[in-house]
């Protein structure tokens, strides 16, 4: 993401060892700017502060300027983000954090640069909300914190800016499923409805990245693959629970948007993002048709594509749109073919050479999507691949005391700059996937690893998003103060580990029309921490007997909560009656 603005321009460098060697030899600080192709204020800062001749002269004469695209290097972003994009970070030549700031206008930037040269403090103080939270590592603490943050008037959490809180909504939906407490689902419903009326593009489809206003009505106009895929999953869950036409429309719109607007024929995968273009989106619907749509970053990132594949498979299940299941399968297959090796794991960027160190987040999203594909289709190859991904993930990222680091051990100069950390959210997804894998394979060692993973983070949940000592970044801690994404993910996984999954076992021949009708009806049912297994009486005889179910050619659905199982379900009407009764709701608080 090196950008020049003519002869009189900042001489941006790549993030590499040479840049820091020059900084050390010349006794200059490194000016690190973190941005992204979709980032509106990054473009503004380029056009104003970084194009101001005073800034250009100061930077080129007194600093070593380095530019990083945060989508390409999420590991750098996690360690140096200052609360938003762009972030401006000052480092010594040996990597010591000196100061950091978010977006800075030209006049202020001149002052900041001069003060850094003089050794003065220029960082903004940490947010009080993030610094004062209690951490007691319980599901109840997560729920209490979300209840405290909840906006009764407009949904969502805190006031502004308003971020789509999909992890919190997943947690609350699962909690509602466990307890039957309607107030929890009302929090989900209000938030989803206000987001739909505020940050959804009802003309071109898709959700914007977030809102700058409490009522969701003033969007930030970027559209991200990760945002839309994540929201598709929670709208799908909410549709399973409520059958709301609004959620149906949202899910249809997201799936259409990402599979059409973001599809890149060149690599058969999905693009990363669409730029924010305020002029385009503030133009009337009629006149917008005459304007060129915002540019798209066609880079394919493995984790985001796996997440989108997961979302499309889920949308195909619940709407139902079987073709979307096939599309999701194709994306996962392309990731496997183009990005996976058993020795090196998953490449972060697909279709390009020179990828950075693999990251945990990509691996856990790929693992989760493969497991969901297996549950949705019974595709045995998907489960085999999931087992392989789990093994490689543990080998590459596993920490000695439990859980996983976010990267592999940094090499060369990065070892002193990027010490490994353990992110709460990614480890929570990892633990959920391992518990699912334990049930599907019968291998309890996965469940043991999942428990040790969750236990590691009890000391930091719900106030912090990671275990580690890198004190130079702020964004994730600000997010925990505003809408609790990592804490919510941990809480949901911890609840699954405590109470166990709701097990759906569908036994029968998939060529039987009765079986297919049962499967379609089952896909439309929401149950907290649900694990679905499709077993054939001839192919899976030992597994069926091991679970204690009869070998019968007549298709039947067996639903169990721990040691308690319902009577066999054999018709769609019985599936619907079970969904209405919600037998997994224990009433516990």
MIDOTI-864700 format. One record per residue (C-alpha): residue in one letter; z, x, y; residue number from 1. Coordinates in steps of 0.1 Angstrom, whole numbers. Each point is the difference from the previous one (the first is absolute). Example, Ala and Ser with C-alpha at 12.3 -4.5 7.8 and 13.67 -1.06 7.14 Angstrom:
! residues 2
  aa      w      u      v    i
   a     78    123    -45    1
   s     -7     14     34    2
END
This chain:
! residues 589
  aa      w      u      v    i
   x      0      0      0    1
   x     -8     29     24    2
   x    -13    -14     32    3
   x    -16     18     29    4
   x     -8    -14     34    5
   x    -26     25     14    6
   x      5     35     11    7
   x     31     -8     20    8
   x     20    -14    -29    9
   x     31      7    -21   10
   x     -9     25    -28   11
   x     15    -20    -29   12
   x      6     18    -32   13
   x      3    -12    -36   14
   x     35     -1    -16   15
   x     -1     33    -19   16
   x     18     33     -4   17
   x    -22     17     26   18
   x     12    -23     28   19
   x     37      8     -6   20
   x     -8     38     -4   21
   x    -17     -1     34   22
   x     30    -19     15   23
   x     24     27    -14   24
   x    -21     30     11   25
   x     -5    -14     35   26
   x     35    -14      4   27
   x    -13    -35      8   28
   x     13    -34    -12   29
   x    -22    -22    -22   30
   x    -10    -33     16   31
   x     -6    -24    -29   32
   x    -16    -34      7   33
   x      1    -26    -27   34
   x    -26    -28      2   35
   x    -25    -20    -19   36
   x    -36    -13      4   37
   x     12    -36      3   38
   x     28      8     26   39
   x     -7    -16     34   40
   x     25     20     19   41
   x    -12     32    -16   42
   x    -34     -6     15   43
   x     17     -9     34   44
   x     19     33     -1   45
   x    -32     19     -8   46
   x    -18    -16     29   47
   x     29      5     25   48
   x     27     25     -7   49
   x    -20     23    -23   50
   x    -30     -2     24   51
   x     21      8     31   52
   x     -9     35     12   53
   x     37      9      7   54
   x      9     -9    -36   55
   x    -31     18    -14   56
   x      9     32     19   57
   x     37     -1    -10   58
   x     -7     -7    -36   59
   x    -28     26     -4   60
   x     20     27     18   61
   x     36     -6    -12   62
   x     -3    -18    -34   63
   x    -18      1    -33   64
   x    -14    -35     -3   65
   x     -2    -16    -35   66
   x    -13    -34     -8   67
   x      7    -20    -32   68
   x    -14    -33    -13   69
   x     30    -19    -14   70
   x    -20    -19    -25   71
   x    -13     33    -15   72
   x     34     17      1   73
   x     27    -26     -4   74
   x     25     27    -10   75
   x     -3     17     34   76
   x      3    -34     17   77
   x     32     -9    -19   78
   x     17     32     12   79
   x    -11      1     36   80
   x     -7    -36     11   81
   x     18     -9     32   82
   x      1    -37     -3   83
   x    -36    -10      6   84
   x    -36     14      3   85
   x     -9     22     16   86
   x     30     23     -5   87
   x      3     32     19   88
   x     21     27    -17   89
   x      9     35     11   90
   x      7     27    -27   91
   x      7     36      1   92
   x    -23     24    -18   93
   x     23      1    -30   94
   x      1    -38     -2   95
   x     33     -8     18   96
   x      0    -34     17   97
   x      4      4     37   98
   x     -8    -34     15   99
   x    -19    -32     -6  100
   x    -13    -30     19  101
   x    -22    -31     -5  102
   x    -30     -8     22  103
   x      3     18     33  104
   x    -21     -7     32  105
   x    -17     29     18  106
   x     25      6     28  107
   x     29     -2    -24  108
   x    -18     22    -25  109
   x     -3     27     27  110
   x     37     -1      6  111
   x      8      0    -38  112
   x    -22     30     -6  113
   x     16     19     29  114
   x     36     -8    -12  115
   x     -8     11    -36  116
   x    -13     33     14  117
   x     33      3     18  118
   x     20     -8    -32  119
   x     13    -33     13  120
   x      7    -31    -22  121
   x    -27    -27      2  122
   x      6    -21    -31  123
   x     11    -36      3  124
   x     34     -9    -15  125
   x      2    -16    -34  126
   x      1    -38     -1  127
   x     35    -14     -1  128
   x     -9    -26    -26  129
   x    -11     25    -25  130
   x     30     22      6  131
   x     28    -26     -4  132
   x    -10    -17    -33  133
   x     24      0    -29  134
   x    -14     12    -33  135
   x     18    -13    -31  136
   x    -29     -3    -24  137
   x      2    -36    -11  138
   x    -24    -29     -3  139
   x     24    -21     21  140
   x      0     26     27  141
   x    -38     -2      2  142
   x      1    -38      3  143
   x     28      1     26  144
   x    -20     24     21  145
   x    -32    -21     -2  146
   x     20    -31      9  147
   x     14     18     30  148
   x    -35     12     11  149
   x    -18    -33     -6  150
   x    -16    -18     30  151
   x      8    -37     -4  152
   x    -25    -10     26  153
   x    -32     19     -9  154
   x      7     14    -35  155
   x     -1     36     -8  156
   x     27     24      8  157
   x     14     14     33  158
   x    -19     -9     32  159
   x    -29     22     10  160
   x    -22     17    -11  161
   x     -4    -23    -30  162
   x    -11     18    -32  163
   x    -12    -20    -30  164
   x     31      3    -22  165
   x    -16     -4    -35  166
   x     26     20    -19  167
   x     28    -22     16  168
   x    -19    -32     -9  169
   x     -5     12    -36  170
   x     37      6     -2  171
   x      9    -34     14  172
   x    -25    -18    -23  173
   x     14     17    -30  174
   x     36     -8     12  175
   x    -10    -37      4  176
   x    -15      1    -35  177
   x     34     13    -13  178
   x     22    -23     20  179
   x    -20    -31      9  180
   x     14      3     35  181
   x    -25    -18     23  182
   x     11     18     31  183
   x    -14     32    -13  184
   x    -34    -16     -6  185
   x      1    -15     35  186
   x      3     35     14  187
   x    -32     10    -19  188
   x    -19    -31      9  189
   x      8      2     38  190
   x    -11     37      1  191
   x    -32     -6    -19  192
   x    -10    -30     21  193
   x      7     18     33  194
   x    -20     31    -11  195
   x    -29    -22    -10  196
   x      0    -16     34  197
   x      5     32     18  198
   x    -15     32    -15  199
   x    -27    -15    -23  200
   x    -36      2     13  201
   x    -12    -36     -6  202
   x    -36     10      9  203
   x     -7     32    -18  204
   x     29     -3    -25  205
   x     27     25     -9  206
   x     34      8     15  207
   x      5     23     29  208
   x     25     28     -5  209
   x     29    -14     19  210
   x     10    -19     32  211
   x     15     13     32  212
   x     16    -34      9  213
   x     29    -18    -16  214
   x    -21    -31     -7  215
   x    -28     20    -18  216
   x    -25    -12     26  217
   x    -10     34     14  218
   x    -15     21    -29  219
   x     -6     37     -2  220
   x    -37     -3    -10  221
   x     -3     26    -28  222
   x     -7    -14    -34  223
   x     13     20    -29  224
   x     -8     -2    -37  225
   x     37      6     -8  226
   x     11    -28     23  227
   x    -24    -26    -14  228
   x      5     10    -36  229
   x     38     -1      4  230
   x     -1    -34     17  231
   x    -23    -14    -26  232
   x     26      7    -26  233
   x     28    -19     19  234
   x    -23    -29      9  235
   x     -9     -3    -37  236
   x     36     -1    -10  237
   x      8    -26     27  238
   x    -30    -21    -12  239
   x     13      1    -35  240
   x     34    -13     12  241
   x    -12    -26     26  242
   x    -37     -8     -6  243
   x     -4      0     37  244
   x    -36     -4     12  245
   x      7     25     28  246
   x      9     27    -26  247
   x    -31     -9    -19  248
   x    -21      5     31  249
   x     17     33      9  250
   x     -5     14    -35  251
   x    -36    -11     -1  252
   x     -6     15     34  253
   x     16     34     -7  254
   x    -18      3    -34  255
   x    -34     -8     16  256
   x      7     24     29  257
   x      9     30    -19  258
   x    -25     -4    -28  259
   x    -29     -5     25  260
   x      8     16     33  261
   x     17     31    -16  262
   x    -22      5    -30  263
   x    -18     34      1  264
   x    -30      1    -23  265
   x     -1     38      0  266
   x     31      4    -21  267
   x      5    -35    -12  268
   x     35     -2     15  269
   x     16    -14     32  270
   x      1     15     35  271
   x     34      9     15  272
   x      0    -18     34  273
   x    -19    -16     29  274
   x      5     12     36  275
   x     19    -18     26  276
   x    -24    -13     26  277
   x     17    -21     26  278
   x    -32     -9     19  279
   x    -16    -13    -32  280
   x     30    -21    -11  281
   x      8    -13     35  282
   x    -36    -13      3  283
   x     -6    -37     -7  284
   x    -10     -9    -36  285
   x    -35    -10     12  286
   x     -6     33     19  287
   x     16     21    -27  288
   x    -30     -6    -22  289
   x    -21     20     26  290
   x     22     31     -1  291
   x      1     28    -26  292
   x     30     -4    -23  293
   x     26     28      2  294
   x     -7     31    -20  295
   x     13      4    -35  296
   x     15     32    -15  297
   x    -18      0    -34  298
   x     24     25    -16  299
   x     13    -12    -34  300
   x     37      8     -5  301
   x     11     -3    -36  302
   x     33    -18      5  303
   x    -13    -26     25  304
   x    -29     -7    -23  305
   x     23     -5    -30  306
   x     22    -23     21  307
   x    -32    -20     11  308
   x    -11     -2    -36  309
   x     34    -14    -10  310
   x     -2    -26     28  311
   x    -35    -11    -10  312
   x     11     -4    -36  313
   x     29    -21     11  314
   x    -21    -21     23  315
   x    -25     -5    -29  316
   x     29    -12    -22  317
   x     17    -24     23  318
   x    -29    -17     18  319
   x    -17      4    -26  320
   x    -30     21      7  321
   x     -8     19    -32  322
   x    -27     21     16  323
   x     26     17     22  324
   x     19     12    -31  325
   x    -32     17    -10  326
   x     -4     16     34  327
   x     36     13     -1  328
   x     -6     14    -35  329
   x    -31     18     13  330
   x     19     16     29  331
   x     27     13    -24  332
   x    -27     13    -23  333
   x    -16     19     28  334
   x     33     15     11  335
   x      6     12    -36  336
   x    -35     15     -3  337
   x     -2     16     34  338
   x     35      9      8  339
   x     22      5    -31  340
   x      6     30    -21  341
   x     29      3    -25  342
   x      9     35     13  343
   x     -2     -5     37  344
   x      7    -37      4  345
   x    -18    -22     25  346
   x    -20     13     30  347
   x     12    -16     33  348
   x    -36     -2     14  349
   x    -27    -11    -24  350
   x    -36     11      3  351
   x      8     31     21  352
   x      9     36     -8  353
   x     29     19     14  354
   x     27    -26     -5  355
   x     35      7     10  356
   x     29      2    -24  357
   x      3    -33    -21  358
   x     26    -24     12  359
   x     24    -22    -19  360
   x     -9    -32     18  361
   x    -36      1    -14  362
   x     13      4    -35  363
   x     25    -28      1  364
   x    -25    -24     14  365
   x    -25     10    -26  366
   x     26     -4    -28  367
   x     11    -34     13  368
   x    -36    -12      2  369
   x     -9     11    -35  370
   x     30    -18    -14  371
   x     -9    -31     19  372
   x    -36      2    -13  373
   x     14      3    -36  374
   x     22    -31      5  375
   x    -28    -20     16  376
   x    -27      8    -26  377
   x     16     15    -31  378
   x    -23     30      5  379
   x     16     26    -23  380
   x    -17     29     18  381
   x     19     -9     32  382
   x     33      4    -18  383
   x    -11     33    -15  384
   x    -10     13     34  385
   x     33    -12     14  386
   x     19     20    -26  387
   x    -20     31     10  388
   x      6     -5     37  389
   x     37     -5     -5  390
   x      3     32    -20  391
   x    -20     21     25  392
   x     19    -16     30  393
   x     34     10    -16  394
   x    -13     36     -6  395
   x    -15      5     34  396
   x     26    -17     22  397
   x     32     -4    -20  398
   x     33     12     16  399
   x     27     16    -22  400
   x     27    -25     11  401
   x    -21    -31     -4  402
   x    -29    -16     19  403
   x    -31     16     13  404
   x    -10     22     29  405
   x    -28    -12     22  406
   x    -22     31     -5  407
   x     -5     28    -24  408
   x     17     33      9  409
   x    -16     11     33  410
   x    -21     32     -3  411
   x     -3     31     24  412
   x     10     -6     36  413
   x      8    -37     -6  414
   x     30      8    -21  415
   x     21      6     31  416
   x    -15    -28     20  417
   x     -2    -29    -25  418
   x     31      0    -22  419
   x     -2    -27    -26  420
   x     17    -33      6  421
   x      8    -31    -22  422
   x    -13    -32     16  423
   x     19    -31     -8  424
   x    -29    -25      0  425
   x    -23     20    -23  426
   x     28      8    -24  427
   x      9    -37     -1  428
   x    -36     -9    -10  429
   x      1     28    -25  430
   x     32    -14    -15  431
   x    -14    -35     -2  432
   x    -31     13    -18  433
   x     21     20    -24  434
   x     20    -31     -9  435
   x    -32    -19     -6  436
   x    -13     28    -21  437
   x     32      1    -21  438
   x     -4    -37     -8  439
   x    -37      2     -8  440
   x      2     31    -22  441
   x     35     -4    -15  442
   x      9     35     12  443
   x     35     -2     15  444
   x     -3     35     15  445
   x    -20    -15     29  446
   x     29    -24      8  447
   x     24     29     -1  448
   x    -21     19     25  449
   x     -3    -31     22  450
   x     38     -4      1  451
   x      6     37     10  452
   x    -27     -4     27  453
   x     17    -30     16  454
   x     35     15     -3  455
   x    -11     31     21  456
   x     -6    -22     31  457
   x     32    -20      0  458
   x     15     23     27  459
   x    -28     -6     25  460
   x    -10    -37     -5  461
   x     -5    -21     21  462
   x      1     22     31  463
   x    -23     29     -9  464
   x    -34      3    -15  465
   x      3     34    -17  466
   x     21     27    -15  467
   x     -6     33     17  468
   x     10     23     28  469
   x    -31      0     22  470
   x     15    -14     33  471
   x    -33      1     20  472
   x    -14    -34     -7  473
   x     10    -34     12  474
   x    -25    -26    -10  475
   x     14    -11    -34  476
   x     36     -1     13  477
   x    -12    -22     29  478
   x    -16    -23    -25  479
   x     32     -3    -20  480
   x     17    -11     31  481
   x    -27    -26      8  482
   x    -10    -15    -33  483
   x     14     20    -29  484
   x    -31      8    -22  485
   x     15     27    -21  486
   x     34    -18     -5  487
   x    -18    -32    -10  488
   x    -21     18    -26  489
   x     31     16    -14  490
   x     19    -33      0  491
   x    -27    -17    -20  492
   x     -3     27    -25  493
   x     38      2     -3  494
   x      2    -37     -7  495
   x    -26      3    -27  496
   x     20     28    -16  497
   x     32    -20      2  498
   x    -12    -34    -12  499
   x    -30     10    -21  500
   x    -35    -14      2  501
   x    -12    -35     -7  502
   x    -21      5    -30  503
   x    -32    -19     -6  504
   x    -16      6    -34  505
   x    -33    -18     -7  506
   x     -9      0    -37  507
   x    -34    -10    -12  508
   x    -37      9     -3  509
   x    -17      4     34  510
   x    -31    -16    -13  511
   x     18    -33     -5  512
   x     -5    -24     29  513
   x     36    -12     -3  514
   x     12     36      5  515
   x    -22      5     31  516
   x     13    -32     15  517
   x     36     11     -6  518
   x     -8     34     15  519
   x    -15    -15     32  520
   x     30    -22      4  521
   x     24     29     -6  522
   x    -16     21     27  523
   x      8    -26     26  524
   x     38      1     -7  525
   x     24     21     20  526
   x     31     13    -17  527
   x     21     29     14  528
   x     -6     33    -16  529
   x    -25    -16    -24  530
   x    -16     21    -28  531
   x    -29    -16    -18  532
   x    -12     12    -34  533
   x    -31    -14    -18  534
   x      2      5    -38  535
   x    -25     -8    -27  536
   x     14    -13    -34  537
   x    -22     23    -20  538
   x     -1     31     22  539
   x     36      0     12  540
   x     19    -13    -31  541
   x     27     26      1  542
   x      7     -4     37  543
   x      2    -38     -3  544
   x     24      2    -29  545
   x     20     27     18  546
   x      5    -24     29  547
   x     11    -27    -24  548
   x    -29    -24      4  549
   x    -19    -17    -29  550
   x    -35     11    -10  551
   x    -19    -32      7  552
   x    -37     -6      8  553
   x      9    -28     24  554
   x      3     15     35  555
   x     35     -1     15  556
   x     18     14     30  557
   x     35     14     -6  558
   x     22      3     31  559
   x     33     19     -2  560
   x     27     11     24  561
   x     21     26    -17  562
   x     10    -13    -34  563
   x     -7    -37     10  564
   x    -35    -13     -8  565
   x    -16    -34      7  566
   x    -16    -20    -27  567
   x    -37     10     -6  568
   x    -23    -14     27  569
   x    -35    -11    -12  570
   x    -16    -19     28  571
   x     -9      4     36  572
   x     22    -30      9  573
   x     30     17    -16  574
   x     -7     32     20  575
   x      0    -20     32  576
   x     32    -18     -9  577
   x     17     33     -8  578
   x    -12     14     34  579
   x     15    -31     18  580
   x     33      3    -19  581
   x      4     38      7  582
   x     22      7    -30  583
   x      5     36     11  584
   x     19    -11     31  585
   x     36      7     -9  586
   x     16    -12     32  587
   x     17     33      5  588
   x      6     11     35  589
END
